[in-house]
Amino acid sequence: MDKKRLTISEAAEIIGVSVDTLRRWDANGKLPAVHSTGGHRFYTELQLQIFLSDLIKNGWEWAKNSSEISRQMYCERLPIFQARLDKLGDQLFAVPELAAVASLIYTACGEMGNNSFDHNIGNWPDVPGVYFAYDVTKRLVVLADRGRGILATLRHVRPGLANDAEALGVAFTETISGRAPESRGNGLKLVRRIVAESSITVEFQSGSAKLYLRGDTPNLRIEPAEPIQGCFAVIRF
């Protein structure tokens, strides 16, 4: 099956993008095609599987550059995200060795994804929704949005916040009240408690700052990072 040649139309259907997108990805080297002597583009199933499995790279490129992504990894609206989150939950609970952390992973992902929608209602700078991809066999979940970011969100109730690093620290440590339906920062504080009680690790970036959470490291570690517009999170378990 790995050697089966797929046309560009078949490949586009599998990945969930348009044929024109695949042509652009071939031209810029993001997903090179095999070209026949007649100039036709072909792909192999293995090639497409490898491309789709690089969840972190695909999510980062979307968060950084608003690059086109597979429909399989994009949740434009909250109900779509919730439906895919429930599918993740089903997969997590089906793995016996994850029984102790399945509900925690589900809750942490739900909090981060819901934050993206709640904090950007009517204010998405460009592309609405979230990138949401996971691979239970690899013990990995990736979430990203192209929203306003934590700093811009919290400045509505904490105008004195100086930068992204300070905003991340506040979001993960302080309970902050906000206008309904928002409860700014409170969901991320819950994520921190979940990590403290489990073997889950979280890397969470907003703007130009990245925060690292591990259960065996109670203190927050926040470092400078290559800037992005919204938020980007990698959850490992």
LOPA-230841 format. One record per residue (C-alpha): x, y, z. Coordinates in steps of 0.1 Angstrom, whole numbers. Layout:
residues N
BATI,X,Y,Z
...
//
This chain:
residues 237
BATI,0,0,0
BATI,29,23,7
BATI,39,22,-30
BATI,4,29,-43
BATI,4,61,-62
BATI,-24,86,-54
BATI,-34,114,-77
BATI,-34,150,-64
BATI,-72,149,-61
BATI,-71,117,-41
BATI,-43,131,-18
BATI,-63,164,-13
BATI,-93,143,-2
BATI,-73,123,23
BATI,-56,153,38
BATI,-86,176,38
BATI,-73,205,17
BATI,-79,218,-18
BATI,-60,207,-49
BATI,-47,242,-53
BATI,-33,240,-17
BATI,-14,209,-26
BATI,0,226,-57
BATI,13,254,-35
BATI,27,230,-10
BATI,45,212,-37
BATI,59,244,-51
BATI,72,257,-17
BATI,85,224,-5
BATI,60,219,24
BATI,47,186,8
BATI,66,177,-24
BATI,49,156,-49
BATI,64,130,-73
BATI,62,143,-108
BATI,56,120,-137
BATI,73,125,-171
BATI,40,140,-183
BATI,40,166,-155
BATI,13,150,-133
BATI,17,151,-95
BATI,15,119,-74
BATI,18,110,-37
BATI,21,78,-17
BATI,-1,68,13
BATI,29,66,35
BATI,40,101,25
BATI,6,115,35
BATI,5,95,68
BATI,39,109,78
BATI,28,145,69
BATI,-4,142,89
BATI,14,127,119
BATI,36,158,124
BATI,11,174,147
BATI,34,199,164
BATI,49,212,132
BATI,15,216,115
BATI,0,234,145
BATI,30,257,149
BATI,30,267,112
BATI,-7,275,114
BATI,-3,295,147
BATI,27,313,132
BATI,17,320,97
BATI,-20,311,93
BATI,-9,284,68
BATI,-36,262,54
BATI,-43,230,75
BATI,-63,198,71
BATI,-100,200,79
BATI,-93,170,102
BATI,-73,193,125
BATI,-94,225,123
BATI,-123,234,145
BATI,-139,266,132
BATI,-167,266,158
BATI,-170,255,194
BATI,-195,226,187
BATI,-170,211,163
BATI,-143,213,189
BATI,-165,197,215
BATI,-174,168,192
BATI,-138,161,185
BATI,-129,165,222
BATI,-154,138,230
BATI,-138,115,204
BATI,-105,121,221
BATI,-121,112,254
BATI,-134,80,240
BATI,-99,70,228
BATI,-83,80,261
BATI,-108,59,282
BATI,-103,29,259
BATI,-66,26,269
BATI,-64,8,303
BATI,-30,23,312
BATI,-44,58,308
BATI,-73,51,332
BATI,-58,73,360
BATI,-53,103,338
BATI,-79,101,310
BATI,-104,124,326
BATI,-77,149,336
BATI,-63,150,300
BATI,-99,155,287
BATI,-106,183,311
BATI,-73,201,305
BATI,-78,200,267
BATI,-114,212,272
BATI,-104,241,293
BATI,-77,253,269
BATI,-99,249,238
BATI,-129,266,254
BATI,-107,295,265
BATI,-98,301,229
BATI,-134,304,219
BATI,-146,323,250
BATI,-119,349,250
BATI,-122,357,213
BATI,-159,359,208
BATI,-165,385,181
BATI,-128,395,182
BATI,-109,370,161
BATI,-81,390,144
BATI,-82,369,113
BATI,-89,331,113
BATI,-115,320,139
BATI,-114,287,157
BATI,-87,263,169
BATI,-62,238,156
BATI,-69,206,176
BATI,-49,174,168
BATI,-40,144,189
BATI,-24,110,187
BATI,-32,88,218
BATI,-5,63,207
BATI,21,90,208
BATI,6,104,241
BATI,3,139,225
BATI,-23,166,220
BATI,-17,199,202
BATI,-39,230,205
BATI,-35,264,189
BATI,-55,295,180
BATI,-49,327,161
BATI,-67,348,187
BATI,-57,379,206
BATI,-36,361,231
BATI,-35,361,269
BATI,-21,396,273
BATI,-47,414,252
BATI,-74,393,269
BATI,-63,400,305
BATI,-56,437,299
BATI,-94,443,299
BATI,-94,435,336
BATI,-57,441,344
BATI,-46,470,323
BATI,-13,473,341
BATI,1,440,327
BATI,34,448,310
BATI,41,419,287
BATI,32,384,276
BATI,54,367,303
BATI,36,386,331
BATI,2,378,316
BATI,10,341,314
BATI,21,341,351
BATI,-12,358,361
BATI,-33,335,339
BATI,-19,303,355
BATI,-18,315,391
BATI,-46,341,398
BATI,-83,338,398
BATI,-96,367,377
BATI,-132,376,373
BATI,-145,390,340
BATI,-176,397,320
BATI,-199,367,313
BATI,-193,343,297
BATI,-156,349,303
BATI,-138,340,334
BATI,-104,351,323
BATI,-74,330,334
BATI,-95,307,357
BATI,-95,278,332
BATI,-57,279,329
BATI,-54,279,367
BATI,-74,246,366
BATI,-50,232,340
BATI,-21,240,364
BATI,-38,221,392
BATI,-44,191,369
BATI,-8,190,359
BATI,2,192,396
BATI,-19,161,403
BATI,-7,139,374
BATI,21,129,350
BATI,8,153,323
BATI,32,180,310
BATI,21,212,293
BATI,40,237,272
BATI,18,268,267
BATI,28,298,246
BATI,10,331,241
BATI,26,359,221
BATI,64,360,228
BATI,64,340,261
BATI,63,302,267
BATI,53,285,300
BATI,63,250,310
BATI,42,229,335
BATI,53,196,351
BATI,38,179,381
BATI,72,175,397
BATI,81,211,393
BATI,57,233,413
BATI,73,266,402
BATI,63,281,369
BATI,90,284,343
BATI,84,311,317
BATI,109,319,289
BATI,110,341,259
BATI,98,325,226
BATI,95,333,189
BATI,63,354,188
BATI,30,341,176
BATI,-3,359,173
BATI,-24,338,196
BATI,-18,307,217
BATI,-1,274,212
BATI,-1,244,235
BATI,15,210,235
BATI,1,184,260
BATI,21,152,267
BATI,9,123,289
//
